[in-house]
Amino acid sequence: MSDHDQLPFAGLKVIDCASFIAAPAAATILSDFGAQVVKIEPPEGDPFRELYRSPGATPSERNYFWELDGRNKRSLVLDLKQAEGLAVLHRLVREADVFITNLPLPVRRRLKVDHGSLESLNPRLIYASFTAYGERGPEADKTGFDSTAYWARSGLMDLVRADHTAPPSRSVTGMGDHPSATALYAAIATALFRRERTGRGGLVRSSLVANGLWANGSLTQGALNGTVFPPRLPREQSPNPLTNLYRCRDGRWLNLIILNERQFLPLLDTLGCPELGEDPRFAQVPQRRTHHVELIELLDRQFAQRDLNDWRDRLDAAGITFGLVGTLADIAGDEQMRAAGALVPFADGSGLTVSSPFEIDGITKVPPGKAPALGEHSEAVLRDAGFSSDEIGRLRSARVLGG
């Protein structure tokens, strides 16, 4: 038995009929653990392939978006607007274990790839549905991206602005999609577990707005309970100086998070200002709360005396809880991220990629392979599904099959 055969999802057949980004990324996680993923693309290709060329995207010789979320998949180009294309998909569905889609609900119904149309073909099928705003209510058919449905609608965009006078904070590409992908993966895995017990497939759902609300759950629960949160103050007026950002001499920032009172005096010792521990303005929590602006000014002055790496060594040695404010330029050289398995090499040695965010003890994930070219595996996928050479030839002639 090969190592691949021992993976949890070895032999699992997954159809990825989705785009932009959460739903396909859920299929990517399944592929990391051995699932066979077929990526269904229209004749013009998944528009996600072109995101790296869109206005505002940083130019690159490599399609970095597609490399991450398209890895370990086989591309099948089908024209689902033609009856023959839909028939091919339905034939694949009969043998599939999981069907993943985030097509708008009206499009699914029009193309006959909605759950009702596919359920009768394969009662064991797990139909994984992902939407922007959920599948019930007045906005069920509304389209959206993580920026609009996860980040903005959930209140996160408003809450994390620098202060209440600043504009809402813009999101970065995929910021809500990848956490949402993990939730959709969890729904699929849960449904597969149920299928093991009952033999039945079923419909699982997730959405960007539900995941955004879950990410903002702590403050949302407070608001639901009647708590009224004050406007966010500037960093220099943060109510708690011990949970704040501080700038170092080299311009880099660190994020101090001290929730344990026992760390306060060691922090002052490390910063070289132990006398502040006896200052009546700061000796106790209530006094620090009253004089928080003054304490921030003093801590600012101390942190500005050394570079970030120097403070990292000193704070770590003192057992102080903090985190560096990382940059994209830091990540490739981050030894901890590599050691923890968060960064892994591509199988062909072409660089590093981001691993899915969990591990199973004793299981080695599939080494990240290259993302497929458009329609690269069209014929191979159909041959594996039992299509004859004549059938494949006819589909090509009718421009149902591409690649």
C-alpha positions in Angstrom: 0.0 0.0 0.0 1.4 3.4 -1.0 1.6 6.4 1.3 -1.2 8.1 -0.7 -3.5 5.1 -0.2 -3.2 5.6 3.6 -4.4 9.2 3.5 -7.9 9.9 5.0 -9.5 10.8 1.8 -7.7 8.5 -0.6 -10.2 7.4 -3.3 -12.6 10.2 -2.5 -14.0 11.8 -5.7 -14.6 15.5 -5.5 -16.0 17.8 -8.1 -15.0 21.4 -7.7 -17.6 23.4 -9.7 -16.8 26.8 -8.1 -14.7 29.9 -8.3 -13.5 32.9 -6.2 -12.1 31.6 -3.6 -13.6 29.9 -0.5 -15.4 27.0 -2.2 -12.5 26.0 -4.4 -10.1 26.3 -1.4 -12.3 23.8 0.5 -11.6 21.4 -2.3 -7.9 22.2 -2.0 -8.0 21.2 1.7 -9.6 17.9 0.7 -6.9 17.3 -1.9 -4.2 17.9 0.8 -5.5 14.8 2.5 -5.7 12.6 -0.6 -9.0 13.4 -2.4 -9.1 13.3 -6.2 -10.4 16.7 -7.2 -11.7 17.5 -10.6 -12.0 21.2 -11.4 -14.9 21.9 -13.7 -14.1 25.0 -15.9 -16.1 26.8 -18.6 -14.5 27.0 -22.1 -13.0 30.4 -21.3 -11.6 29.1 -18.0 -12.3 29.9 -14.4 -12.1 33.7 -14.1 -10.1 33.2 -10.9 -7.2 32.3 -13.2 -7.0 36.0 -14.3 -7.3 37.6 -10.9 -3.5 38.2 -10.7 -3.8 40.4 -13.9 -6.8 42.4 -12.7 -6.6 46.2 -11.9 -5.0 46.7 -8.5 -3.2 43.3 -8.4 0.6 43.4 -8.2 2.1 42.2 -11.5 3.8 38.9 -11.4 5.3 36.3 -13.8 3.6 33.6 -11.7 -0.1 33.2 -11.1 0.2 33.2 -7.4 -3.6 33.1 -6.7 -4.1 30.1 -8.9 -1.0 28.3 -7.6 -2.4 28.3 -4.1 -6.0 27.3 -4.6 -5.7 25.3 -7.8 -3.0 22.9 -6.6 -3.4 19.1 -6.7 -6.5 19.4 -9.0 -7.3 18.1 -12.5 -8.9 20.6 -14.9 -11.8 19.5 -17.0 -13.3 22.1 -19.4 -17.0 21.5 -20.0 -19.6 23.8 -21.6 -22.5 23.3 -19.2 -24.7 25.5 -21.3 -24.9 22.7 -23.8 -27.1 19.6 -23.0 -24.2 17.3 -23.8 -21.9 19.1 -21.3 -24.5 18.8 -18.6 -24.9 15.1 -19.4 -21.2 14.6 -18.9 -21.3 16.3 -15.6 -24.3 14.3 -14.5 -22.4 11.1 -15.4 -19.5 12.2 -13.3 -21.8 13.1 -10.4 -23.2 9.6 -10.3 -19.7 8.3 -9.2 -18.7 11.3 -7.1 -18.6 11.6 -3.3 -18.6 15.4 -3.0 -19.9 18.2 -5.3 -18.7 21.7 -4.3 -20.2 24.9 -5.9 -20.7 28.6 -5.2 -22.5 29.4 -8.4 -25.3 31.9 -7.7 -28.5 30.0 -6.9 -30.4 31.2 -10.0 -27.5 30.0 -12.2 -27.5 26.6 -10.5 -31.2 26.2 -11.2 -30.8 27.3 -14.8 -27.8 25.0 -15.4 -29.5 22.1 -13.5 -26.6 21.7 -11.1 -28.7 22.6 -8.0 -29.0 20.1 -5.2 -32.4 19.0 -6.3 -31.2 18.1 -9.8 -28.1 16.2 -8.5 -29.5 14.5 -5.5 -31.6 12.0 -7.5 -28.5 11.0 -9.5 -26.5 9.9 -6.4 -28.2 9.6 -3.0 -24.7 9.3 -1.4 -23.5 12.6 -2.8 -22.4 15.3 -0.4 -23.5 18.6 -2.0 -21.5 21.4 -0.6 -23.1 24.8 -1.2 -21.4 28.1 -0.6 -23.0 31.5 -1.0 -22.4 35.1 -0.1 -25.4 35.8 2.2 -27.0 32.4 2.8 -29.8 30.5 1.0 -32.9 31.9 2.7 -34.1 35.5 3.0 -34.4 38.5 0.7 -30.7 38.5 -0.2 -30.3 34.8 -0.9 -29.7 35.4 -4.6 -27.3 38.3 -4.1 -23.7 37.9 -5.2 -20.8 39.0 -3.1 -17.1 38.6 -2.2 -15.4 38.2 1.1 -14.8 42.0 1.2 -18.5 42.8 1.0 -20.1 39.9 2.8 -17.5 38.7 5.3 -15.5 41.8 6.1 -18.0 44.7 5.6 -21.4 43.2 6.5 -20.2 41.5 9.7 -19.0 44.8 11.3 -15.3 43.8 11.1 -14.6 46.5 8.5 -16.0 49.1 10.8 -14.5 47.8 14.0 -10.8 47.5 13.0 -10.4 51.0 11.6 -7.5 52.8 13.3 -10.0 54.9 15.3 -13.5 56.1 15.0 -12.6 59.1 12.8 -10.7 57.0 10.2 -12.4 55.5 7.1 -13.4 51.8 7.4 -10.5 49.4 6.9 -10.1 47.8 3.5 -9.6 44.0 3.4 -6.9 42.2 1.5 -7.6 39.5 -1.2 -8.9 36.2 0.2 -8.8 37.4 3.8 -12.2 36.0 4.6 -12.3 33.4 1.9 -9.7 31.1 3.4 -11.1 30.9 6.9 -14.5 30.4 5.2 -13.1 27.5 3.2 -12.1 25.8 6.4 -15.7 26.0 7.6 -17.0 24.5 4.4 -14.4 21.8 4.6 -15.6 21.1 8.2 -19.2 20.8 6.9 -18.1 18.4 4.2 -16.1 16.2 6.7 -19.0 16.2 9.1 -21.4 15.1 6.3 -19.0 12.4 5.3 -18.8 11.1 8.9 -22.6 11.0 8.9 -22.6 9.1 5.6 -20.3 6.5 7.1 -23.0 5.9 9.8 -26.1 6.2 7.7 -25.1 5.6 4.0 -26.9 8.9 3.1 -25.4 11.9 1.5 -26.9 15.3 1.8 -26.7 19.1 1.5 -24.3 21.2 3.6 -24.2 25.0 3.4 -21.9 27.8 4.5 -21.7 31.4 3.6 -19.4 34.4 3.7 -21.7 36.4 6.0 -22.1 33.5 8.5 -18.3 33.1 8.6 -17.7 36.9 9.0 -20.3 37.0 11.8 -18.6 34.0 13.5 -15.2 35.7 13.2 -16.7 38.8 14.9 -18.7 36.6 17.3 -17.2 37.9 20.6 -18.3 41.5 20.1 -21.5 40.5 18.2 -22.6 38.5 21.2 -22.0 41.5 23.4 -24.1 43.7 21.1 -26.8 41.1 21.0 -26.9 41.1 24.8 -27.3 44.9 24.9 -23.7 46.0 25.4 -23.0 49.3 23.7 -19.3 49.5 22.7 -17.7 52.9 22.7 -16.1 54.4 19.6 -12.6 53.1 18.9 -10.0 55.5 20.2 -6.6 56.3 18.5 -3.7 54.0 19.5 -2.3 56.8 21.6 -5.5 56.8 23.7 -6.0 53.1 24.0 -7.8 52.3 27.3 -5.4 49.5 28.1 -1.7 50.4 27.4 -0.8 46.7 28.0 -2.8 45.6 25.0 -1.5 48.0 22.4 0.9 48.5 19.4 4.4 50.0 19.9 6.9 51.2 17.4 10.5 50.3 17.7 13.6 52.3 16.8 13.8 50.7 13.3 10.2 51.6 12.5 8.9 48.1 13.0 6.0 47.5 15.3 5.1 44.9 17.9 1.8 44.0 19.5 1.9 43.8 23.3 -0.8 41.7 24.9 -0.5 41.4 28.7 -3.6 40.0 30.3 -1.7 38.5 33.2 -1.0 41.1 35.9 2.2 39.2 36.9 3.8 40.2 33.7 3.6 43.9 34.3 6.7 44.4 36.6 8.9 42.1 34.4 7.8 44.2 31.4 9.0 47.3 33.1 12.3 45.7 34.1 12.8 44.6 30.5 12.1 48.0 29.2 14.5 49.6 31.6 12.0 51.6 33.6 11.3 49.5 36.8 10.6 52.7 38.8 7.2 53.0 37.0 6.0 50.0 39.0 6.1 52.2 42.1 4.7 55.2 40.5 1.2 55.8 42.1 -0.2 56.5 38.7 0.6 53.0 37.4 1.0 50.7 40.4 -2.5 49.3 40.3 -4.9 48.5 37.4 -7.5 51.2 38.3 -4.8 53.9 38.4 -3.3 52.7 35.1 -6.8 52.9 33.6 -7.1 56.5 34.7 -3.6 57.5 33.5 -3.5 55.3 30.4 -2.5 58.1 28.0 0.5 58.9 30.2 1.6 55.3 30.4 1.4 54.9 26.6 3.6 57.9 26.2 6.2 56.5 28.6 6.1 53.0 26.9 6.4 54.6 23.5 9.6 56.3 24.6 11.1 53.1 25.9 10.2 50.9 22.9 11.7 53.6 20.6 15.1 53.0 22.1 15.8 49.6 20.4 15.1 47.7 17.2 12.4 45.1 16.9 14.8 42.1 16.9 16.5 43.3 20.0 13.1 43.7 21.8 12.1 40.2 20.6 15.0 38.6 22.3 14.6 40.6 25.5 10.8 40.1 25.8 11.0 36.4 25.0 13.7 36.0 27.7 11.4 37.7 30.2 8.4 35.6 29.2 6.4 38.6 28.1 3.4 37.9 25.7 3.8 39.8 22.5 3.8 39.4 18.7 5.7 41.1 16.0 3.7 42.9 13.4 4.9 40.9 10.4 5.1 41.9 6.8 4.8 39.9 3.6 8.6 40.3 3.2 9.1 38.5 6.5 7.2 35.3 5.7 9.6 33.4 3.4 12.3 33.6 6.0 10.1 32.8 9.0 11.7 29.8 10.6 8.8 29.1 13.0 6.3 29.0 10.1 8.4 26.4 8.3 9.0 24.3 11.4 5.3 24.4 12.3 4.3 23.2 8.8 2.4 26.4 7.9 4.8 27.0 5.0 5.7 24.0 2.8 7.6 23.5 -0.4 6.0 22.8 -3.7 6.6 19.2 -4.8 8.6 20.4 -7.9 10.9 22.6 -5.8 9.6 25.8 -7.3 9.3 27.6 -4.0 7.1 27.7 -1.0 3.3 27.7 -0.5 0.8 28.0 2.3 -0.4 24.7 3.8 -4.0 24.1 5.0 -4.2 25.2 8.6 -4.3 21.9 10.5 -2.5 18.6 10.7 -3.4 15.0 11.6 -0.8 13.1 13.6 0.8 10.3 11.6 -0.5 11.7 8.3 1.7 13.4 5.7 -0.3 15.6 3.4 0.0 15.3 -0.3 3.0 17.4 -1.4 1.6 20.5 -3.1 1.6 19.9 -6.9 1.3 22.5 -9.6 -2.1 24.0 -10.4 -3.4 22.7 -13.7 -3.4 24.4 -17.1 -6.8 25.1 -18.5 -8.4 21.7 -19.5 -5.1 19.9 -19.0 -6.8 16.7 -17.8 -10.1 16.9 -19.8 -9.5 13.7 -21.7 -7.9 11.8 -18.8 -10.8 12.6 -16.5 -13.3 11.3 -19.0 -11.3 8.2 -19.7 -11.2 7.4 -16.0 -14.9 7.9 -15.9 -15.4 5.3 -18.6 -15.9 7.5 -21.7 -14.7 5.9 -24.9 -12.4 7.5 -27.4 -15.3 8.0 -29.8 -17.4 9.7 -27.2 -14.6 12.0 -26.3 -14.0 12.8 -29.9 -17.6 13.7 -30.4 -17.6 15.9 -27.4 -14.6 17.7 -28.7 -16.1 18.1 -32.2 -19.2 19.6 -30.6 -17.0 22.0 -28.5 -18.5 20.6 -25.4 -15.1 19.4 -24.2 -12.2 21.8 -24.1 -8.6 21.9 -23.2 
